[in-house]
Amino acid sequence: MPLFIPKLVLTYCKYYQFQKHRLDSEQDGPGRETSGVCYRLYTEEQFDELKEMTTPEIQRCNLASVALQLMALDSIENALEQLLVLGAVRKGNSGYEVDAPWPSMANVPLEPKLAKVILSSKELNCSEEIITIVALLSVDSLTYTPQSKRDHAIAVRKKFISSEGDQRTLLNIYRAYKAVNGNKEWCYQHFIKLTDC
């Protein structure tokens, strides 16, 4: 497994032992149809010394060429300014620094603007609604409109439309879907994609 050491500016291949999470998942691995016995060829002490998780690849590789290309495109400054506006970073003595409070936007695996919305929702007591909206924004359109039934589809979905915006409309569709327990006939009648139901 390649490993990059920034201080030495050196990449080398290193032998890695398996991590605990991988070994635990192997005992319930794919193709397992019945319960059985898992034999491990190491001691319990050796298992306890293993790392829990693999070091993420982004921490094991040299990012110098990527950083150079981003700097050439002025993309880094633009990205840092966006992160500054969102409160994900702050200007410190030695440049930009990640804002430290937990949970920080750096710990949420989403676009920073969506991470900011989710983290802010707790203070506003609307976390369930915001997480639902963010999830719905991360999939393709929930609705479809057949050309031959365009007027009918628009009329049927009119009750979901909100003057507060598309996000509220998505939330209204989700709440109606949940109220009918995900009924597929309801999805068909309201021109909601069954693959998303």
C-alpha positions in Angstrom: 0.0 0.0 0.0 1.6 3.3 -1.0 2.3 5.8 1.8 3.4 9.5 1.4 5.5 11.2 4.0 5.3 14.9 3.5 8.3 15.9 5.7 10.5 13.6 3.6 8.7 14.2 0.3 8.8 10.5 -0.2 6.4 7.9 -1.3 7.1 4.3 -0.6 5.2 1.0 -0.4 4.6 -0.3 3.0 3.3 -3.7 4.2 0.1 -3.2 6.1 -1.7 -5.6 8.4 -5.4 -6.0 8.0 -7.5 -3.7 10.1 -10.0 -4.9 12.7 -13.1 -3.7 10.8 -12.0 -5.6 7.7 -11.4 -8.8 9.5 -14.7 -8.6 11.4 -16.6 -8.0 8.1 -14.8 -11.0 6.5 -16.4 -13.4 9.0 -19.8 -12.3 7.7 -18.5 -11.9 4.1 -20.3 -12.3 0.8 -21.6 -15.7 -0.2 -22.0 -16.7 3.4 -25.4 -18.5 3.6 -25.3 -20.1 7.0 -23.5 -19.5 10.2 -20.2 -21.2 10.6 -16.8 -20.9 12.3 -14.1 -18.3 11.4 -10.5 -19.4 12.0 -7.9 -16.7 12.4 -4.2 -17.4 12.2 -3.1 -15.0 14.8 -3.4 -14.6 18.6 -5.9 -12.4 20.4 -3.1 -10.1 21.5 -2.1 -9.6 17.8 -5.7 -8.8 16.9 -5.9 -6.3 19.8 -2.8 -4.5 18.4 -4.3 -4.0 14.9 -5.6 -0.6 13.8 -9.3 -0.2 13.8 -9.5 1.4 10.3 -7.3 1.9 7.3 -5.7 5.3 6.9 -7.7 7.1 4.2 -5.9 7.3 0.8 -6.0 11.1 0.7 -3.6 11.0 3.8 -1.3 8.4 2.1 -0.7 10.2 -1.2 1.2 13.2 -2.5 -1.1 16.0 -3.2 1.5 18.4 -4.5 0.6 18.1 -8.2 -3.1 18.5 -7.4 -2.4 21.6 -5.3 -0.2 23.1 -8.1 -2.9 22.5 -10.7 -5.6 24.1 -8.5 -3.3 27.1 -7.8 -2.7 27.6 -11.5 -6.5 27.7 -12.0 -7.0 30.1 -9.0 -9.4 27.5 -7.7 -7.8 27.3 -4.2 -8.4 31.0 -3.4 -12.0 30.8 -4.6 -12.6 27.6 -2.6 -11.0 29.1 0.5 -13.2 32.3 0.2 -16.3 30.1 0.0 -15.2 28.2 3.0 -14.5 31.4 4.9 -18.0 32.7 4.1 -19.5 29.4 5.4 -17.5 29.6 8.6 -15.6 26.3 7.8 -12.2 28.0 7.9 -10.8 31.2 9.4 -7.8 33.3 8.6 -5.0 32.6 11.1 -1.5 33.9 11.5 -0.1 31.3 9.0 -3.0 31.5 6.5 -6.3 29.7 6.5 -7.1 27.3 9.3 -9.9 24.7 9.6 -12.5 26.0 12.2 -11.9 23.7 15.1 -15.3 23.2 17.0 -16.8 19.7 16.7 -18.6 18.8 14.7 -17.0 20.8 12.0 -17.9 20.8 8.4 -14.7 18.9 7.6 -16.2 15.9 9.4 -19.4 15.8 7.3 -19.0 14.0 4.0 -21.0 16.5 2.0 -20.5 19.7 0.1 -19.6 22.3 2.7 -22.8 24.4 2.1 -25.0 21.3 2.8 -22.8 20.4 5.8 -23.3 23.9 7.1 -27.1 23.7 6.7 -27.2 20.3 8.5 -25.0 21.5 11.4 -27.0 24.7 11.8 -30.3 22.9 11.8 -29.8 21.6 15.3 -29.8 25.1 16.7 -33.1 25.8 14.8 -34.7 22.5 15.9 -35.3 21.4 12.4 -32.7 18.6 11.9 -35.1 16.0 10.6 -36.5 18.3 8.0 -33.1 19.5 6.8 -31.6 16.0 6.6 -34.6 14.9 4.6 -34.3 17.8 2.2 -30.5 17.3 1.8 -31.1 13.6 1.1 -33.8 14.4 -1.5 -31.5 17.0 -3.1 -28.8 14.3 -3.5 -30.9 12.1 -5.8 -32.2 12.7 -9.3 -35.6 14.4 -9.6 -38.3 12.6 -7.6 -41.0 13.4 -10.2 -41.5 12.7 -13.9 -43.8 14.3 -16.3 -44.9 12.3 -19.4 -45.4 14.5 -22.4 -48.8 13.1 -23.0 -50.0 13.7 -19.5 -48.1 17.0 -18.7 -51.2 19.1 -17.7 -52.5 16.3 -15.5 -49.2 15.6 -13.8 -48.8 19.3 -13.0 -52.3 19.5 -11.7 -51.9 16.4 -9.5 -48.7 17.7 -7.9 -49.9 21.3 -7.5 -50.9 20.5 -3.9 -47.2 19.9 -3.0 -45.9 23.2 -4.4 -44.8 25.7 -1.8 -44.3 29.4 -2.2 -41.3 28.9 0.2 -39.3 27.2 -2.6 -38.4 23.9 -4.2 -36.8 22.5 -1.0 -40.1 22.9 0.8 -41.9 21.3 -2.2 -39.6 18.3 -1.9 -40.4 18.0 1.8 -44.1 18.2 1.1 -43.8 15.3 -1.4 -41.8 13.3 1.1 -44.3 13.8 3.9 -47.2 12.8 1.7 -45.3 9.7 0.6 -44.6 8.8 4.2 -48.2 9.4 5.2 -49.3 6.7 2.7 -46.5 4.4 3.9 -44.7 4.5 0.5 -47.7 3.1 -1.5 -46.5 2.5 -5.1 -50.0 3.2 -6.5 -49.8 6.6 -4.9 -46.4 7.2 -6.5 -47.9 6.2 -9.9 -50.9 8.5 -9.4 -48.7 11.5 -8.4 -46.0 10.9 -11.1 -43.3 10.2 -8.5 -40.5 8.0 -9.7 -41.0 4.5 -8.4 -37.2 3.9 -8.2 -37.0 6.7 -5.6 -40.1 5.4 -3.7 
